[in-house]
Amino acid sequence: MSRLFGTSGVRGVVNEEFEPRMALDLGLALATQLGNSGKVVVGRDSRTSGPLFESCLISGLLSGGCDVVKLGIVPTPVVSFAVRFLGATAGVMVTASHNPPEYNGVKFYDSSGKAYSGEAEEEVEDIFRRSTRRARWRDIGRVSSVNVLPDYVERIVNSVSLTREFKVVVDCANGAGALVTPQLLRRLGCKVVTLNSHLSGFFPGHLPEPTADNLRDLCATVRSIGADLGLAHDGDADRIAAVDERGRMVEWDRLLALASAHAVRESGRKVVTTVDASRVVDEFVTAAGGELIRTKVGDVNVLRAMEEHGSTFGGEPSGSWIWADINPCPDGPLSGVRILELLDRAGVPFSKLVDEVPSYPVVRAKVECRNEEKERVMKAVEERFRHVFGDVREVLTVDGVRLTLEDGSWVLIRPSGTESYIRITAEADDEKRAESLTEMAGELIRQSREVIKIKG
């Protein structure tokens, strides 16, 4: 039986992989896990199927005895904020984040505003499949509605001050960020031009993932009107992308390197990122006097490592950044403000900062591997990598096997969590070296598969 929860909640194509009854039963399962009582905040993004799944989810929660506070359309980080602000027992966001409009899903948050851990999700899933409990008729929950957006904006405004007036173009992808980020930036004294900032679940401006292809209009607009920078969100505004004043989208790893160094200078020595982030993040954190900790892919894992090491900032090279001093989850509007803070402190054009960050070639590949073989193959990879790579300086096994070599290049061998592949990522000073490392890693995987076949 396939697992219901993926790397970021439950998600699937509407009325095919993710059905209304599933949302109702998930709401009931959550209520059961919470002891058939408590207050749960519920938000949704701008997707056309949002009201459908919001209603079904709420019905399940009410049936299970929980009271529900409806937030309406809000960015995902607002759900995390609202859980703590309203003293709720849990929170649920109805969203499929950066996925196309035919998708939807749900993501759960605990009473501290943190996304549910894998263990908590497994508990909900087990209840979902086996043992939900409904409340008696007299104990079913009640529904209320609250607008917490002004309070969320106020919290961020009070956390930062800018000394310059910036001209910013904001692309909200017709998603929930349109209700927050333009207003937030204006409150901070910015001149704001908006793109795709009317709500539409069809995402008519472009698909909601903030990729270079989807942000061409943003790049062109920043350049044509002489803006200082451009900012962009995905559909639920938990991610951030940026464009410099020359109209160039800033590569994810380079943007993360700048943000990480800024975080070290402003608020603390330790920064957390994932195993797949570029070595340029290491270089910038070290140069700023900080220490970089790497962990498994996924914002839940990043936050867990941040808590373990006392870090106030952690991020993935996808624009998913956590600023724990404000919100214990990826927060796109807050991340946009922190980019402005970085520029304000630097006092130079964005492009100058970006050009100071090296960009190393990255090559990716994948090797077919049956799901039932992955664990044994990865164990063999861990045991045999020195047969192929003779100049290994550092080995990291928190998520797959990441080998850092003597020349600073690295290769990551990591099993896919959703497909029958083992994925390879290699980064080096030049593309030829990165391609060579990818080929060597592919050979290591093939050798490891042969080893486990011989062992039976």
CORFENRA-V465821 format. One record per residue. N is the residue number from 1. PHI is phi in degrees with one decimal (none if undefined). PSI is psi as a letter, one per 40 degrees, with the letter a starting at -180 (NA if undefined). OMEGA is omega in degrees with one decimal (none if undefined). Layout:
# CORFENRA-V465821
{{N | PHI | PSI | OMEGA} {N | PHI | PSI | OMEGA}}
This chain:
# CORFENRA-V465821
{{1 | none | h | -177.6} {2 | -72.1 | i | -178.5} {3 | -73.6 | h | -178.1} {4 | -73.4 | d | -177.8} {5 | -85.7 | h | 175.3} {6 | -101.8 | a | -177.6} {7 | -73.6 | e | 179.8} {8 | -145.1 | g | 179.0} {9 | 81.4 | a | 178.0} {10 | -103.6 | h | -175.4} {11 | -152.6 | i | 177.2} {12 | -178.4 | i | 178.4} {13 | -68.5 | h | -175.7} {14 | -61.8 | h | 178.5} {15 | 66.1 | e | 173.0} {16 | -123.8 | c | 179.0} {17 | -86.1 | d | 179.7} {18 | -128.0 | h | -173.0} {19 | -110.7 | i | -179.6} {20 | -55.3 | d | -179.3} {21 | -63.0 | d | 179.1} {22 | -64.6 | d | 179.0} {23 | -64.9 | d | 178.1} {24 | -60.7 | d | -178.2} {25 | -67.3 | d | 175.5} {26 | -67.8 | d | 175.6} {27 | -61.9 | d | 178.2} {28 | -66.7 | d | 178.2} {29 | -63.7 | d | 178.0} {30 | -63.8 | d | 178.6} {31 | -60.2 | d | 178.0} {32 | -63.0 | d | 179.1} {33 | -61.3 | d | -178.4} {34 | -81.9 | e | 178.4} {35 | 83.2 | f | 178.3} {36 | 58.2 | f | 175.5} {37 | -161.4 | i | 177.4} {38 | 109.6 | i | -178.5} {39 | -115.4 | h | -177.9} {40 | -122.2 | h | 174.7} {41 | -88.8 | i | -177.1} {42 | -131.1 | h | 174.9} {43 | -123.1 | i | 177.0} {44 | -148.4 | i | 175.2} {45 | -92.2 | a | -170.0} {46 | -88.7 | e | -176.6} {47 | -60.9 | i | -177.8} {48 | -62.4 | d | 179.9} {49 | -86.8 | e | -177.5} {50 | -57.4 | d | 179.9} {51 | -59.8 | d | 178.8} {52 | -59.7 | d | -175.5} {53 | -75.2 | d | 173.5} {54 | -59.9 | d | -179.1} {55 | -63.8 | d | -178.7} {56 | -67.3 | d | 179.6} {57 | -60.8 | d | -179.8} {58 | -62.9 | d | 177.7} {59 | -59.2 | d | 178.0} {60 | -64.7 | d | 179.0} {61 | -64.3 | d | 178.9} {62 | -64.1 | d | 178.7} {63 | -60.1 | d | 179.3} {64 | -86.3 | e | 174.3} {65 | 96.4 | e | 179.8} {66 | -91.5 | i | 168.1} {67 | -80.1 | i | -176.8} {68 | -125.0 | h | 172.3} {69 | -110.9 | h | -179.6} {70 | -83.3 | h | 178.1} {71 | -97.0 | e | -175.0} {72 | 77.4 | a | 179.4} {73 | -79.4 | h | -179.2} {74 | -147.5 | i | 169.0} {75 | -62.7 | i | 179.8} {76 | -54.9 | d | -179.8} {77 | -60.5 | d | 178.4} {78 | -68.9 | d | 176.1} {79 | -63.1 | d | 177.0} {80 | -59.1 | d | 178.4} {81 | -60.9 | d | -174.5} {82 | -66.6 | d | 177.6} {83 | -55.9 | d | -178.5} {84 | -76.7 | d | -177.4} {85 | -64.4 | d | -177.6} {86 | -98.5 | e | 179.9} {87 | 64.5 | f | -177.5} {88 | -82.7 | i | 178.4} {89 | -80.9 | d | -178.2} {90 | -162.1 | i | 176.5} {91 | -141.3 | i | 176.7} {92 | -135.8 | h | 173.9} {93 | -110.8 | h | 175.6} {94 | -92.2 | h | -174.4} {95 | -164.6 | i | 167.2} {96 | -120.7 | f | 172.0} {97 | 55.1 | b | -175.1} {98 | -92.2 | e | -178.5} {99 | -68.8 | i | 178.9} {100 | -60.4 | i | -170.8} {101 | -65.2 | d | -179.5} {102 | -77.1 | e | 179.7} {103 | -98.8 | i | 165.5} {104 | -154.9 | i | -177.9} {105 | -178.6 | a | 178.5} {106 | -138.3 | i | 175.3} {107 | -135.3 | h | -174.4} {108 | -102.4 | i | 177.6} {109 | -130.5 | i | -179.9} {110 | -88.0 | a | -172.9} {111 | -67.7 | e | 177.3} {112 | -95.2 | e | -179.8} {113 | 85.3 | e | 178.8} {114 | -88.6 | i | 174.7} {115 | -60.1 | i | 179.1} {116 | -55.4 | h | 174.8} {117 | -71.7 | i | 176.3} {118 | -58.1 | d | -179.8} {119 | -66.6 | d | 179.4} {120 | -66.8 | d | 176.8} {121 | -63.9 | d | 177.5} {122 | -61.9 | d | 178.4} {123 | -64.9 | d | 177.7} {124 | -62.8 | d | -179.1} {125 | -63.8 | d | 178.2} {126 | -63.9 | d | 176.7} {127 | -64.6 | d | 179.3} {128 | -54.4 | d | -175.4} {129 | -85.8 | d | -168.0} {130 | -127.5 | d | -161.1} {131 | -148.3 | f | 175.1} {132 | -71.0 | i | 178.4} {133 | -127.5 | h | 176.4} {134 | -96.4 | i | 177.9} {135 | -82.2 | i | 172.1} {136 | -66.5 | i | -174.7} {137 | -56.2 | d | -177.2} {138 | -77.3 | e | -175.4} {139 | -110.4 | e | 178.7} {140 | -64.1 | i | -173.5} {141 | -77.4 | i | 178.2} {142 | -119.5 | i | -176.9} {143 | -116.0 | h | 171.1} {144 | -137.7 | i | 179.8} {145 | -129.1 | i | -180.0} {146 | -140.2 | i | 173.5} {147 | -101.3 | h | -179.0} {148 | -101.5 | e | -176.9} {149 | -58.8 | d | 177.8} {150 | -60.3 | d | 180.0} {151 | -69.4 | d | 177.3} {152 | -62.8 | d | 179.1} {153 | -60.6 | d | -179.0} {154 | -61.4 | d | -179.7} {155 | -61.0 | d | -179.1} {156 | -73.6 | d | 179.5} {157 | -56.8 | d | -178.2} {158 | -75.3 | e | -176.9} {159 | -96.5 | e | -174.9} {160 | -148.1 | i | 172.9} {161 | -135.9 | h | 179.4} {162 | -109.5 | i | -179.3} {163 | -97.6 | e | -179.6} {164 | -122.7 | i | 174.5} {165 | -94.1 | h | -179.4} {166 | -103.2 | i | 171.8} {167 | -100.1 | h | -171.0} {168 | -125.2 | h | 170.2} {169 | -102.5 | h | -177.0} {170 | -117.5 | h | 175.9} {171 | -110.4 | h | -175.4} {172 | -98.6 | e | 174.2} {173 | 56.4 | f | -178.3} {174 | 60.6 | f | -177.0} {175 | -105.8 | a | -171.3} {176 | -65.2 | d | 178.2} {177 | -60.5 | d | 179.8} {178 | -62.4 | d | -179.2} {179 | -83.1 | e | -173.4} {180 | -126.5 | d | -165.6} {181 | -62.8 | d | 177.7} {182 | -58.5 | d | 178.7} {183 | -63.7 | d | -179.2} {184 | -60.6 | d | -178.7} {185 | -67.6 | d | 176.8} {186 | -66.2 | d | 176.8} {187 | -61.8 | d | -179.8} {188 | -91.4 | e | 174.4} {189 | 89.9 | e | -179.6} {190 | -83.9 | i | 166.2} {191 | -87.9 | h | -169.9} {192 | -118.7 | h | 170.7} {193 | -113.8 | h | -175.3} {194 | -109.1 | i | 170.5} {195 | -125.0 | i | 175.4} {196 | 48.0 | f | -176.5} {197 | -113.4 | f | 165.6} {198 | -104.8 | i | -175.0} {199 | -70.7 | h | 174.1} {200 | -159.5 | h | 179.7} {201 | -72.0 | e | 175.2} {202 | -88.9 | e | -179.3} {203 | 49.4 | g | -174.5} {204 | -67.4 | d | -179.3} {205 | -67.8 | d | 176.2} {206 | -174.3 | i | 177.2} {207 | -60.0 | i | -167.6} {208 | -77.3 | e | 176.1} {209 | -85.1 | h | -175.2} {210 | -81.7 | g | 177.8} {211 | -92.0 | i | -179.7} {212 | -60.0 | d | 179.4} {213 | -64.0 | d | -177.8} {214 | -76.4 | e | -176.1} {215 | -107.0 | f | 179.9} {216 | -60.7 | d | 179.5} {217 | -64.2 | d | 177.3} {218 | -62.4 | d | 179.3} {219 | -59.3 | d | -178.4} {220 | -66.1 | d | -178.3} {221 | -68.3 | d | 178.0} {222 | -56.2 | d | -177.9} {223 | -67.3 | d | -172.0} {224 | -73.8 | d | -177.3} {225 | -101.1 | e | 178.0} {226 | 70.0 | f | 178.4} {227 | -75.5 | i | 177.3} {228 | -75.7 | d | 179.0} {229 | -171.4 | i | 172.6} {230 | -124.9 | i | 176.8} {231 | -126.4 | i | -178.7} {232 | -144.1 | i | 176.9} {233 | -118.9 | i | 166.9} {234 | -89.9 | a | -171.3} {235 | -63.0 | d | -178.3} {236 | -112.7 | e | 172.5} {237 | 61.3 | f | 170.6} {238 | -97.2 | e | 179.0} {239 | -122.2 | i | 179.1} {240 | -132.3 | i | 169.1} {241 | -131.0 | i | -175.9} {242 | -139.4 | i | 179.2} {243 | -127.5 | h | 180.0} {244 | -81.0 | i | -173.6} {245 | -68.2 | e | 175.8} {246 | -89.4 | e | 177.6} {247 | 84.4 | f | 179.3} {248 | -105.5 | h | 173.2} {249 | -67.9 | h | -178.7} {250 | -79.9 | h | -179.9} {251 | -57.6 | i | -173.6} {252 | -53.8 | d | -175.7} {253 | -66.6 | d | -180.0} {254 | -67.9 | d | 177.1} {255 | -64.6 | d | 177.8} {256 | -63.6 | d | 178.5} {257 | -61.8 | d | 179.0} {258 | -64.5 | d | -179.7} {259 | -65.1 | d | -178.3} {260 | -65.8 | d | 178.4} {261 | -64.1 | d | 177.2} {262 | -61.2 | d | -179.8} {263 | -63.2 | d | 178.4} {264 | -62.3 | d | -177.3} {265 | -67.7 | d | -172.7} {266 | -91.0 | d | -166.0} {267 | -140.8 | e | -179.3} {268 | 167.0 | i | -171.8} {269 | -84.1 | d | -171.7} {270 | -101.6 | h | 177.4} {271 | -129.0 | i | 179.0} {272 | -113.8 | h | 170.0} {273 | -141.8 | a | -174.1} {274 | -101.3 | i | -175.3} {275 | -64.6 | e | -176.1} {276 | -94.7 | e | -179.9} {277 | -79.0 | i | -177.9} {278 | -64.4 | i | 176.1} {279 | -67.1 | e | 178.9} {280 | -64.3 | d | 176.1} {281 | -66.1 | d | 175.0} {282 | -56.2 | d | -175.0} {283 | -62.0 | d | -177.2} {284 | -75.4 | d | 176.8} {285 | -66.1 | d | 178.7} {286 | -62.7 | d | -179.9} {287 | -62.9 | d | 179.0} {288 | -83.8 | e | 179.4} {289 | 91.0 | e | -177.3} {290 | -109.4 | a | 179.3} {291 | -126.2 | h | -179.2} {292 | -103.0 | h | 175.9} {293 | -113.8 | h | 179.3} {294 | -106.5 | i | -179.2} {295 | -142.8 | a | 180.0} {296 | -65.0 | i | 175.1} {297 | -65.2 | i | 178.3} {298 | 119.9 | h | -174.8} {299 | -65.6 | d | 177.0} {300 | -63.4 | d | 178.8} {301 | -68.1 | d | 177.5} {302 | -61.5 | d | -179.3} {303 | -63.7 | d | 179.9} {304 | -61.2 | d | 178.5} {305 | -67.9 | d | 176.9} {306 | -61.1 | d | 179.7} {307 | -65.2 | d | -178.6} {308 | -64.6 | d | -174.1} {309 | -104.6 | e | 178.3} {310 | 69.4 | f | -179.0} {311 | -94.8 | i | 177.0} {312 | -101.6 | e | 178.6} {313 | -137.8 | h | 173.3} {314 | -150.1 | i | -177.7} {315 | -156.7 | i | 175.0} {316 | -108.1 | i | 178.8} {317 | -77.8 | f | 176.0} {318 | -131.8 | e | -176.6} {319 | 82.0 | e | 178.4} {320 | -97.3 | h | -172.3} {321 | -121.5 | h | 178.2} {322 | -113.9 | h | 174.5} {323 | -113.3 | g | -168.4} {324 | -67.5 | e | 177.6} {325 | -69.7 | e | -179.4} {326 | -116.2 | d | -171.8} {327 | -148.9 | h | -177.3} {328 | -85.6 | f | 179.9} {329 | -159.1 | i | 175.8} {330 | -59.0 | h | -171.6} {331 | -138.2 | h | -177.4} {332 | -66.5 | d | 178.4} {333 | -59.4 | d | 178.1} {334 | -63.2 | d | 179.4} {335 | -63.7 | d | 176.6} {336 | -61.4 | d | 178.1} {337 | -64.6 | d | -179.6} {338 | -69.6 | d | 173.1} {339 | -64.9 | d | 176.5} {340 | -63.0 | d | 177.0} {341 | -60.5 | d | 177.6} {342 | -59.0 | d | 179.9} {343 | -65.7 | d | 179.5} {344 | -62.1 | d | 179.2} {345 | -66.9 | d | -175.4} {346 | -72.7 | d | 178.5} {347 | 70.6 | f | 178.6} {348 | -130.9 | i | 177.2} {349 | -59.4 | i | -179.3} {350 | -55.6 | d | -176.7} {351 | -60.9 | d | 179.6} {352 | -65.4 | d | 177.4} {353 | -63.7 | d | -177.5} {354 | -62.9 | d | -176.9} {355 | -67.6 | e | 177.4} {356 | -82.6 | e | -179.2} {357 | -98.5 | h | 178.6} {358 | -60.9 | i | 174.6} {359 | -123.1 | h | -176.8} {360 | -98.3 | h | 178.3} {361 | -60.8 | h | 177.8} {362 | -123.7 | h | 177.6} {363 | -122.3 | h | 179.7} {364 | -122.0 | i | 177.7} {365 | -153.7 | i | 176.4} {366 | -147.5 | i | -179.5} {367 | -123.6 | h | -179.9} {368 | -61.0 | h | 177.9} {369 | -158.0 | h | 179.5} {370 | -64.2 | i | -176.0} {371 | -55.8 | d | -177.7} {372 | -71.3 | e | 179.8} {373 | -98.6 | e | -170.0} {374 | -57.2 | d | -175.7} {375 | -61.2 | d | -178.9} {376 | -70.8 | d | 178.0} {377 | -64.3 | d | -179.7} {378 | -65.8 | d | 176.0} {379 | -64.2 | d | 177.6} {380 | -66.8 | d | 176.4} {381 | -60.0 | d | -179.2} {382 | -63.6 | d | -178.4} {383 | -81.9 | d | -168.9} {384 | -113.5 | e | -170.8} {385 | -60.6 | d | -179.2} {386 | -72.5 | e | 173.5} {387 | -69.3 | d | -177.7} {388 | -109.6 | d | -178.7} {389 | -107.2 | h | -175.7} {390 | -97.1 | e | -174.4} {391 | -120.6 | f | -176.2} {392 | -82.0 | h | 179.3} {393 | -96.6 | d | -176.8} {394 | -147.8 | i | 178.1} {395 | -122.1 | h | 177.8} {396 | -125.8 | h | -175.3} {397 | -124.4 | f | 179.7} {398 | -72.9 | d | -178.8} {399 | -156.9 | g | -170.1} {400 | 78.0 | a | 178.4} {401 | -127.4 | h | 177.9} {402 | -111.7 | h | -177.6} {403 | -108.9 | h | 172.7} {404 | -98.0 | h | -174.0} {405 | -98.5 | i | -173.5} {406 | -61.5 | d | -179.6} {407 | -85.6 | e | 178.6} {408 | 94.0 | e | 176.3} {409 | -69.7 | i | -178.8} {410 | -148.3 | i | 176.7} {411 | -138.4 | h | 179.6} {412 | -115.7 | h | 176.2} {413 | -115.2 | h | -169.6} {414 | -143.2 | h | 179.5} {415 | -70.0 | h | 175.5} {416 | -67.0 | i | 177.0} {417 | -86.5 | e | -175.0} {418 | -125.4 | e | -175.8} {419 | -130.7 | i | -177.3} {420 | -84.5 | g | -179.5} {421 | -140.4 | i | 161.6} {422 | -109.5 | h | -173.3} {423 | -95.5 | i | 179.5} {424 | -124.1 | h | 172.3} {425 | -128.5 | h | 178.8} {426 | -132.1 | i | 178.3} {427 | -132.0 | h | -178.5} {428 | -151.6 | i | 179.7} {429 | -67.5 | d | 177.7} {430 | -137.6 | i | -172.9} {431 | -65.7 | d | 179.8} {432 | -61.5 | d | 178.0} {433 | -65.7 | d | 179.2} {434 | -63.9 | d | 177.5} {435 | -64.2 | d | 178.2} {436 | -62.3 | d | 178.7} {437 | -63.5 | d | 178.2} {438 | -63.8 | d | 178.4} {439 | -64.6 | d | 178.8} {440 | -64.0 | d | 178.5} {441 | -65.8 | d | 176.9} {442 | -61.7 | d | 177.8} {443 | -65.7 | d | 177.4} {444 | -61.6 | d | 178.8} {445 | -64.4 | d | 179.9} {446 | -63.9 | d | 176.2} {447 | -61.7 | d | -179.2} {448 | -66.1 | d | 176.6} {449 | -64.9 | d | 178.0} {450 | -65.3 | d | -179.6} {451 | -61.9 | d | -177.5} {452 | -71.4 | d | 175.0} {453 | -67.8 | d | 179.0} {454 | -64.9 | d | -180.0} {455 | -72.2 | e | -179.8} {456 | 80.8 | NA | none}}
